[in-house]
Amino acid sequence: MDKQQFFNGAVFDAYRWFGAHLTGDAAVFRTFAPNASRITLTGAMNGWTETDLHQDGRSGFWEVSVPGTQAGQLYKYRIYAADGSVTEHCDPYGFAMELRPACCSIVTNPDEYRFTDEKWMQSRTASPDAPLNIYEMHLGSWQRNSENANGWFTYEQLADRLIPYLLDGGYTHVEFLPLSEHPFDGSWGYQNTGFFAPTSRYGTPAQLRLLIDRLHHAGIGAIMDFVPVHFAVDSYGLARYDGTPLYEYPHSAVGESEWGSYNFIHSRREVRCFLQSAANYWLEEFHFDGLRMDAVSRLIYWQGDPQRGVNGDTLDFLKNMNRGLKARHPSALLIAEDSTAYPGVTRPVDEGGLGFDYKWDLGWMHDTLEYCRTQPDMRPRDRGKLLWSMHYFANEHYLLPLSHDEVVHGKAAIVQKMWGADEKDKYAQARTMYLYMFAHPGKKLNFMSNELGQLYEWNEAGTLDGALADRPFHRFFHSLCRTYRDNSALHADYAPDSFAWAENRMDEPSLFGLVRRGGGETLLALCNFGDAPAVYDGELGETPVLLLHTDMTEFGGDTEESDLNLEKPLILPPYSGMLLRI
């Protein structure tokens, strides 16, 4: 590693030098702790005695070579601070860790698993015209393993169950809540201690590589949530790593986050190298096809608050990291979970932007769900909530998310959010809302359980209701996903002529028509959010072809195939939608 480049904040592969690296019959351990007075290694390779690391002058780089070290052995660093205190830490660059609450790092052999996905990696694309329908999931609660005390399947076991489900469902990508090691199950992986260590909850790094390899062979992309803003406060992690605030701010006013974690101090070049190397690590070493970066608003504004102003250091870090990642992995996707109106999030860095491929459209999400909560006789008043998104859509490359954040903490499941008390009406409205979502320009993301029409919130300690997989709503949702995948007009999102609102009768204010064009086809989606039938007498072309009807009996509605009539004027039942090729 070029140490000067490390101090300049320009290194993207610091993990190749730091951490524990097997070399013949030994292993070299390296860490960075400029304010430590002494560092020792203790682990299985030295009988849990203390072996001193040696500092290169006063550089802060500490190193030791230990003969006889083997893959699978546990280790920690004992860091002696200048004030005489001693704290045991896991390795910040460690490639594996013990299962919580244990916290040792584990020596690994990165060559234990060899990828065979060359064809996928060569053909992978970040084209904005490609379909992108993401299944967001928490690995530990998707299905429960009765043979495991915690109820978890391994990465390898999940491959056997997950891949057929994704293929049948018509998804293009799966997105995992953070898989980097974390101490608290209830954080869902968003408060990390091991930024280079796949969580041992579900197995080994080799098993995670196998899962991603198998996803690629099945034609499915893999995205992981990445957390560059904050980290867990546990004493064995990054907190006061060398006896001083090394990775975090020294002042609690900006150093402590709203989640009870520590904020990274991105003005330190060594911290930048740590984070951008971690981001590169998951793309390079695990062949992830993209990273969804969490809490980007906190990287733009001081603690995410526009009134506090732009944080120039964090913004500079973000731009440089994204520029470097796209230079190394041009076909990988960088996705921003950003709730701000900051301009240019999906513009290339060299053109004055932040360098993301996509930005979550949280405004669309809030407006759509709020509209669907409104009682039907008040929806004409709120019609603008479903129209507003297209006033700003051209500003960014947007992704439409109905994520895990919308189905937890008292917010209710998606179907349960629909207006009314009648379950049949709720499902009918949800089907129409989802047709509107998939016909609306922008890429798609849904959290696991959305597709099942589950009526209760997600809980990381529970599991999904597998019995719902045999219900009509599930058939509808996966039919919708496959229809999206197979019709190019629905993923030609960003061309100026790819979308238009269909003409609408003034006496049908709860009826929305969306016209999509692309790939030589024109589609029309009609969505009736009213509690009475709606009439559409606009353009249908000479021979319209029905691609999907949300009110079909097979989906839980009331329309029989024999009842269908595609002649003008079309009559849409209450809370129903149709997708036609015209």
Salt bridges, closest charged atoms under 4 A:
ASP13 OD2 - ARG16 NE 3.63
GLU50 OE2 - ARG78 NH1 3.40
ASP52 OD1 - ARG38 NE 2.77
ASP56 OD2 - LYS3 NZ 2.83
GLU63 OE1 - ARG30 NE 3.07
GLU88 OE1 - LYS76 NZ 3.33
GLU88 OE2 - ARG78 NE 2.69
ASP111 OD1 - ARG114 NH2 3.94
ASP117 OD2 - HIS216 ND1 2.73
ASP117 OD2 - HIS287 ND1 2.90
GLU136 OE2 - HIS404 ND1 2.79
ASP160 OD1 - ARG214 NH1 2.75
ASP168 OD2 - HIS478 ND1 3.91
GLU181 OE2 - ARG201 NH1 2.87
ASP185 OD2 - ARG100 NH2 2.79
ASP185 OD1 - ARG201 NH2 2.77
ASP213 OD1 - HIS217 NE2 3.61
ASP225 OD2 - ARG292 NH1 3.31
GLU258 OE2 - ARG298 NH2 2.15
GLU270 OE2 - ARG268 NH2 3.13
GLU284 OE1 - HIS329 NE2 3.84
GLU285 OE2 - ARG16 NH2 3.35
ASP289 OD1 - ARG124 NH1 2.97
ASP289 OD2 - HIS216 NE2 2.58
ASP294 OD1 - ARG292 NH1 3.04
ASP316 OD2 - ARG272 NH1 2.69
GLU337 OE1 - ARG292 NH2 3.89
ASP338 OD2 - LYS359 NZ 3.31
ASP350 OD1 - ARG323 NE 3.19
ASP357 OD2 - LYS326 NZ 3.03
GLU370 OE2 - LYS385 NZ 3.69
ASP382 OD2 - ARG381 NH2 2.82
ASP382 OD1 - LYS385 NZ 3.71
ASP405 OD1 - HIS404 NE2 3.37
ASP486 OD1 - ARG485 NE 2.87
ASP493 OD2 - LYS443 NZ 2.69
ASP493 OD1 - ARG516 NH2 3.07
ASP507 OD2 - ARG505 NH2 2.92
GLU521 OE1 - ARG581 NE 3.23
ASP537 OD2 - ARG505 NH1 3.39
ASP558 OD1 - LYS424 NZ 3.28
